[in-house]
């Protein structure tokens, strides 16, 4: 059962890679989606860094 699942997973990944490699529309869709995900991750990291730096300044002001 596990072997069949792993084989299907590998076959699907190879099939998807071949589809993207041979189709301009699919390749452009993948690039667009990748850039959107990277932008969202960057925005989330910026928010977390701002929250962490804001939290540190609040702690310092409370100690003083």
Biopython code that builds the backbone (N, CA, C, O; Angstrom):
import numpy as np
from Bio.PDB.StructureBuilder import StructureBuilder

atoms = [
    (1, "UNK", "N", (0.825, -1.193, 0.000)),
    (1, "UNK", "CA", (0.000, 0.000, 0.000)),
    (1, "UNK", "C", (0.865, 1.252, 0.000)),
    (1, "UNK", "O", (0.630, 2.168, -0.787)),
    (2, "UNK", "N", (1.870, 1.297, 0.883)),
    (2, "UNK", "CA", (2.737, 2.468, 0.951)),
    (2, "UNK", "C", (3.581, 2.611, -0.315)),
    (2, "UNK", "O", (3.853, 3.723, -0.768)),
    (3, "UNK", "N", (3.994, 1.469, -0.883)),
    (3, "UNK", "CA", (4.805, 1.506, -2.102)),
    (3, "UNK", "C", (4.001, 2.084, -3.256)),
    (3, "UNK", "O", (4.519, 2.865, -4.054)),
    (4, "UNK", "N", (2.736, 1.698, -3.340)),
    (4, "UNK", "CA", (1.889, 2.193, -4.419)),
    (4, "UNK", "C", (1.652, 3.701, -4.245)),
    (4, "UNK", "O", (1.657, 4.448, -5.223)),
    (5, "UNK", "N", (1.449, 4.135, -3.021)),
    (5, "UNK", "CA", (1.253, 5.558, -2.750)),
    (5, "UNK", "C", (2.491, 6.349, -3.145)),
    (5, "UNK", "O", (2.390, 7.375, -3.817)),
    (6, "UNK", "N", (3.664, 5.869, -2.727)),
    (6, "UNK", "CA", (4.914, 6.565, -3.056)),
    (6, "UNK", "C", (5.157, 6.579, -4.561)),
    (6, "UNK", "O", (5.614, 7.580, -5.112)),
    (7, "UNK", "N", (4.850, 5.468, -5.223)),
    (7, "UNK", "CA", (5.015, 5.402, -6.671)),
    (7, "UNK", "C", (4.083, 6.401, -7.355)),
    (7, "UNK", "O", (4.491, 7.095, -8.286)),
    (8, "UNK", "N", (2.846, 6.473, -6.901)),
    (8, "UNK", "CA", (1.894, 7.429, -7.464)),
    (8, "UNK", "C", (2.319, 8.869, -7.227)),
    (8, "UNK", "O", (2.145, 9.730, -8.089)),
    (9, "UNK", "N", (2.874, 9.118, -6.059)),
    (9, "UNK", "CA", (3.357, 10.456, -5.732)),
    (9, "UNK", "C", (4.501, 10.861, -6.654)),
    (9, "UNK", "O", (4.535, 11.983, -7.159)),
    (10, "UNK", "N", (5.436, 9.939, -6.869)),
    (10, "UNK", "CA", (6.579, 10.221, -7.743)),
    (10, "UNK", "C", (6.114, 10.397, -9.184)),
    (10, "UNK", "O", (6.564, 11.309, -9.876)),
    (11, "UNK", "N", (5.218, 9.529, -9.634)),
    (11, "UNK", "CA", (4.714, 9.628, -11.015)),
    (11, "UNK", "C", (3.974, 10.955, -11.225)),
    (11, "UNK", "O", (4.110, 11.585, -12.274)),
    (12, "UNK", "N", (3.199, 11.372, -10.231)),
    (12, "UNK", "CA", (2.489, 12.644, -10.334)),
    (12, "UNK", "C", (3.441, 13.824, -10.374)),
    (12, "UNK", "O", (3.225, 14.777, -11.122)),
    (13, "UNK", "N", (4.504, 13.764, -9.564)),
    (13, "UNK", "CA", (5.488, 14.849, -9.564)),
    (13, "UNK", "C", (6.211, 14.924, -10.898)),
    (13, "UNK", "O", (6.428, 16.013, -11.428)),
    (14, "UNK", "N", (6.583, 13.774, -11.441)),
    (14, "UNK", "CA", (7.266, 13.749, -12.742)),
    (14, "UNK", "C", (6.328, 14.230, -13.837)),
    (14, "UNK", "O", (6.735, 15.000, -14.706)),
    (15, "UNK", "N", (5.086, 13.790, -13.806)),
    (15, "UNK", "CA", (4.101, 14.241, -14.802)),
    (15, "UNK", "C", (3.867, 15.740, -14.723)),
    (15, "UNK", "O", (3.782, 16.412, -15.750)),
    (16, "UNK", "N", (3.763, 16.263, -13.518)),
    (16, "UNK", "CA", (3.584, 17.705, -13.353)),
    (16, "UNK", "C", (4.781, 18.490, -13.840)),
    (16, "UNK", "O", (4.632, 19.545, -14.456)),
    (17, "UNK", "N", (5.980, 17.973, -13.562)),
    (17, "UNK", "CA", (7.195, 18.651, -14.023)),
    (17, "UNK", "C", (7.261, 18.660, -15.545)),
    (17, "UNK", "O", (7.649, 19.663, -16.145)),
    (18, "UNK", "N", (6.885, 17.551, -16.171)),
    (18, "UNK", "CA", (6.887, 17.504, -17.640)),
    (18, "UNK", "C", (5.845, 18.443, -18.222)),
    (18, "UNK", "O", (6.095, 19.095, -19.236)),
    (19, "UNK", "N", (4.696, 18.518, -17.599)),
    (19, "UNK", "CA", (3.647, 19.422, -18.068)),
    (19, "UNK", "C", (4.112, 20.868, -17.996)),
    (19, "UNK", "O", (3.923, 21.628, -18.946)),
    (20, "UNK", "N", (4.715, 21.253, -16.886)),
    (20, "UNK", "CA", (5.183, 22.622, -16.711)),
    (20, "UNK", "C", (6.333, 22.923, -17.662)),
    (20, "UNK", "O", (6.420, 24.031, -18.191)),
    (21, "UNK", "N", (7.218, 21.952, -17.889)),
    (21, "UNK", "CA", (8.369, 22.167, -18.766)),
    (21, "UNK", "C", (7.942, 22.355, -20.215)),
    (21, "UNK", "O", (8.620, 23.052, -20.970)),
    (22, "UNK", "N", (6.834, 21.748, -20.614)),
    (22, "UNK", "CA", (6.431, 21.797, -22.019)),
    (22, "UNK", "C", (5.294, 22.767, -22.306)),
    (22, "UNK", "O", (4.896, 22.905, -23.463)),
    (23, "UNK", "N", (4.769, 23.429, -21.318)),
    (23, "UNK", "CA", (3.645, 24.333, -21.521)),
    (23, "UNK", "C", (4.012, 25.740, -21.036)),
    (23, "UNK", "O", (4.340, 25.940, -19.867)),
    (24, "UNK", "N", (3.953, 26.695, -21.942)),
    (24, "UNK", "CA", (4.280, 28.081, -21.585)),
    (24, "UNK", "C", (3.279, 28.633, -20.577)),
    (24, "UNK", "O", (3.663, 29.314, -19.627)),
    (25, "UNK", "N", (1.989, 28.339, -20.782)),
    (25, "UNK", "CA", (0.967, 28.851, -19.864)),
    (25, "UNK", "C", (1.163, 28.303, -18.460)),
    (25, "UNK", "O", (1.062, 29.039, -17.479)),
    (26, "UNK", "N", (1.443, 27.009, -18.367)),
    (26, "UNK", "CA", (1.646, 26.407, -17.043)),
    (26, "UNK", "C", (2.895, 26.971, -16.385)),
    (26, "UNK", "O", (2.898, 27.231, -15.181)),
    (27, "UNK", "N", (3.957, 27.163, -17.162)),
    (27, "UNK", "CA", (5.202, 27.699, -16.613)),
    (27, "UNK", "C", (5.007, 29.120, -16.104)),
    (27, "UNK", "O", (5.497, 29.468, -15.030)),
    (28, "UNK", "N", (4.295, 29.940, -16.869)),
    (28, "UNK", "CA", (4.054, 31.320, -16.425)),
    (28, "UNK", "C", (3.145, 31.346, -15.201)),
    (28, "UNK", "O", (3.306, 32.201, -14.330)),
    (29, "UNK", "N", (2.186, 30.415, -15.127)),
    (29, "UNK", "CA", (1.310, 30.336, -13.955)),
    (29, "UNK", "C", (2.104, 29.952, -12.711)),
    (29, "UNK", "O", (1.874, 30.499, -11.632)),
    (30, "UNK", "N", (3.035, 29.018, -12.858)),
    (30, "UNK", "CA", (3.867, 28.604, -11.727)),
    (30, "UNK", "C", (4.736, 29.763, -11.258)),
    (30, "UNK", "O", (4.856, 29.998, -10.055)),
    (31, "UNK", "N", (5.346, 30.491, -12.195)),
    (31, "UNK", "CA", (6.193, 31.628, -11.821)),
    (31, "UNK", "C", (5.385, 32.711, -11.123)),
    (31, "UNK", "O", (5.839, 33.293, -10.138)),
    (32, "UNK", "N", (4.182, 32.982, -11.634)),
    (32, "UNK", "CA", (3.318, 33.997, -11.024)),
    (32, "UNK", "C", (2.920, 33.587, -9.609)),
    (32, "UNK", "O", (2.980, 34.397, -8.683)),
    (33, "UNK", "N", (2.519, 32.350, -9.447)),
    (33, "UNK", "CA", (2.121, 31.857, -8.122)),
    (33, "UNK", "C", (3.294, 31.882, -7.154)),
    (33, "UNK", "O", (3.136, 32.225, -5.982)),
    (34, "UNK", "N", (4.469, 31.515, -7.651)),
    (34, "UNK", "CA", (5.655, 31.510, -6.801)),
    (34, "UNK", "C", (5.985, 32.921, -6.320)),
    (34, "UNK", "O", (6.320, 33.116, -5.151)),
    (35, "UNK", "N", (5.892, 33.898, -7.212)),
    (35, "UNK", "CA", (6.198, 35.271, -6.805)),
    (35, "UNK", "C", (5.156, 35.794, -5.811)),
    (35, "UNK", "O", (5.503, 36.543, -4.898)),
    (36, "UNK", "N", (3.881, 35.408, -5.976)),
    (36, "UNK", "CA", (2.845, 35.828, -5.031)),
    (36, "UNK", "C", (3.096, 35.233, -3.652)),
    (36, "UNK", "O", (2.953, 35.920, -2.640)),
    (37, "UNK", "N", (3.468, 33.961, -3.610)),
    (37, "UNK", "CA", (3.737, 33.306, -2.324)),
    (37, "UNK", "C", (4.935, 33.962, -1.656)),
    (37, "UNK", "O", (4.902, 34.228, -0.455)),
    (38, "UNK", "N", (5.987, 34.224, -2.411)),
    (38, "UNK", "CA", (7.179, 34.854, -1.838)),
    (38, "UNK", "C", (6.853, 36.243, -1.293)),
    (38, "UNK", "O", (7.367, 36.627, -0.243)),
    (39, "UNK", "N", (6.007, 36.998, -1.989)),
    (39, "UNK", "CA", (5.621, 38.334, -1.522)),
    (39, "UNK", "C", (4.842, 38.237, -0.216)),
    (39, "UNK", "O", (5.073, 39.023, 0.703)),
    (40, "UNK", "N", (3.914, 37.272, -0.125)),
    (40, "UNK", "CA", (3.140, 37.101, 1.100)),
    (40, "UNK", "C", (4.030, 36.696, 2.266)),
    (40, "UNK", "O", (3.849, 37.169, 3.388)),
    (41, "UNK", "N", (4.999, 35.810, 1.995)),
    (41, "UNK", "CA", (5.924, 35.383, 3.050)),
    (41, "UNK", "C", (6.760, 36.569, 3.516)),
    (41, "UNK", "O", (6.970, 36.747, 4.716)),
    (42, "UNK", "N", (7.234, 37.373, 2.587)),
    (42, "UNK", "CA", (8.021, 38.550, 2.953)),
    (42, "UNK", "C", (7.197, 39.527, 3.789)),
    (42, "UNK", "O", (7.701, 40.089, 4.761)),
    (43, "UNK", "N", (5.941, 39.729, 3.417)),
    (43, "UNK", "CA", (5.072, 40.627, 4.181)),
    (43, "UNK", "C", (4.844, 40.099, 5.599)),
    (43, "UNK", "O", (4.872, 40.858, 6.567)),
    (44, "UNK", "N", (4.616, 38.776, 5.707)),
    (44, "UNK", "CA", (4.405, 38.196, 7.030)),
    (44, "UNK", "C", (5.658, 38.319, 7.889)),
    (44, "UNK", "O", (5.562, 38.620, 9.079)),
    (45, "UNK", "N", (6.820, 38.094, 7.309)),
    (45, "UNK", "CA", (8.060, 38.202, 8.065)),
    (45, "UNK", "C", (8.297, 39.642, 8.505)),
    (45, "UNK", "O", (8.755, 39.880, 9.623)),
    (46, "UNK", "N", (7.988, 40.609, 7.633)),
    (46, "UNK", "CA", (8.124, 42.011, 8.013)),
    (46, "UNK", "C", (7.216, 42.351, 9.197)),
    (46, "UNK", "O", (7.628, 43.051, 10.122)),
    (47, "UNK", "N", (5.977, 41.849, 9.161)),
    (47, "UNK", "CA", (5.050, 42.097, 10.257)),
    (47, "UNK", "C", (5.566, 41.495, 11.562)),
    (47, "UNK", "O", (5.488, 42.124, 12.617)),
    (48, "UNK", "N", (6.091, 40.275, 11.483)),
    (48, "UNK", "CA", (6.604, 39.626, 12.694)),
    (48, "UNK", "C", (7.818, 40.354, 13.231)),
    (48, "UNK", "O", (7.970, 40.489, 14.445)),
    (49, "UNK", "N", (8.688, 40.827, 12.346)),
    (49, "UNK", "CA", (9.863, 41.580, 12.797)),
    (49, "UNK", "C", (9.452, 42.895, 13.443)),
    (49, "UNK", "O", (10.032, 43.310, 14.446)),
    (50, "UNK", "N", (8.451, 43.548, 12.865)),
    (50, "UNK", "CA", (7.955, 44.796, 13.440)),
    (50, "UNK", "C", (7.352, 44.534, 14.822)),
    (50, "UNK", "O", (7.562, 45.307, 15.757)),
    (51, "UNK", "N", (6.602, 43.439, 14.938)),
    (51, "UNK", "CA", (5.986, 43.104, 16.224)),
    (51, "UNK", "C", (7.053, 42.791, 17.262)),
    (51, "UNK", "O", (6.940, 43.200, 18.418)),
    (52, "UNK", "N", (8.086, 42.066, 16.852)),
    (52, "UNK", "CA", (9.158, 41.718, 17.799)),
    (52, "UNK", "C", (9.920, 42.958, 18.229)),
    (52, "UNK", "O", (10.216, 43.116, 19.414)),
    (53, "UNK", "N", (10.243, 43.832, 17.304)),
    (53, "UNK", "CA", (10.990, 45.036, 17.666)),
    (53, "UNK", "C", (10.116, 45.979, 18.488)),
    (53, "UNK", "O", (10.620, 46.661, 19.381)),
    (54, "UNK", "N", (8.828, 46.030, 18.205)),
    (54, "UNK", "CA", (7.907, 46.849, 18.985)),
    (54, "UNK", "C", (7.745, 46.299, 20.382)),
    (54, "UNK", "O", (7.643, 47.068, 21.338)),
    (55, "UNK", "N", (7.718, 44.997, 20.524)),
    (55, "UNK", "CA", (7.606, 44.369, 21.836)),
    (55, "UNK", "C", (8.837, 44.607, 22.673)),
    (55, "UNK", "O", (8.734, 44.804, 23.884)),
    (56, "UNK", "N", (10.016, 44.594, 22.047)),
    (56, "UNK", "CA", (11.252, 44.841, 22.776)),
    (56, "UNK", "C", (11.305, 46.266, 23.302)),
    (56, "UNK", "O", (11.756, 46.486, 24.426)),
    (57, "UNK", "N", (10.855, 47.237, 22.520)),
    (57, "UNK", "CA", (10.903, 48.626, 22.966)),
    (57, "UNK", "C", (9.913, 48.853, 24.113)),
    (57, "UNK", "O", (10.174, 49.660, 25.005)),
    (58, "UNK", "N", (8.774, 48.143, 24.092)),
    (58, "UNK", "CA", (7.809, 48.271, 25.182)),
    (58, "UNK", "C", (8.381, 47.714, 26.460)),
    (58, "UNK", "O", (8.180, 48.298, 27.525)),
    (59, "UNK", "N", (9.097, 46.590, 26.392)),
    (59, "UNK", "CA", (9.695, 45.990, 27.584)),
    (59, "UNK", "C", (10.763, 46.915, 28.163)),
    (59, "UNK", "O", (10.868, 47.056, 29.382)),
    (60, "UNK", "N", (11.552, 47.541, 27.298)),
    (60, "UNK", "CA", (12.608, 48.440, 27.769)),
    (60, "UNK", "C", (11.998, 49.664, 28.459)),
    (60, "UNK", "O", (12.508, 50.123, 29.481)),
    (61, "UNK", "N", (10.897, 50.191, 27.891)),
    (61, "UNK", "CA", (10.277, 51.372, 28.508)),
    (61, "UNK", "C", (9.638, 51.027, 29.855)),
    (61, "UNK", "O", (9.597, 51.877, 30.746)),
    (62, "UNK", "N", (9.144, 49.811, 30.021)),
    (62, "UNK", "CA", (8.550, 49.406, 31.291)),
    (62, "UNK", "C", (9.616, 49.247, 32.358)),
    (62, "UNK", "O", (9.366, 49.557, 33.523)),
    (63, "UNK", "N", (10.815, 48.766, 31.988)),
    (63, "UNK", "CA", (11.896, 48.594, 32.953)),
    (63, "UNK", "C", (12.440, 49.926, 33.425)),
    (63, "UNK", "O", (12.891, 50.037, 34.565)),
    (64, "UNK", "N", (12.410, 50.933, 32.579)),
    (64, "UNK", "CA", (12.969, 52.239, 32.918)),
    (64, "UNK", "C", (12.082, 53.036, 33.812)),
    (64, "UNK", "O", (12.426, 54.159, 34.181)),
]
sb = StructureBuilder()
sb.init_structure("model")
sb.init_model(0)
sb.init_chain("A")
sb.init_seg("    ")
for serial, (resi, resn, name, xyz) in enumerate(atoms, 1):
    if name == "N":
        sb.init_residue(resn, " ", resi, " ")
    sb.init_atom(name, np.array(xyz, "f"), 0.0, 1.0, " ", f" {name:<3s}", serial, name[0])
structure = sb.get_structure()
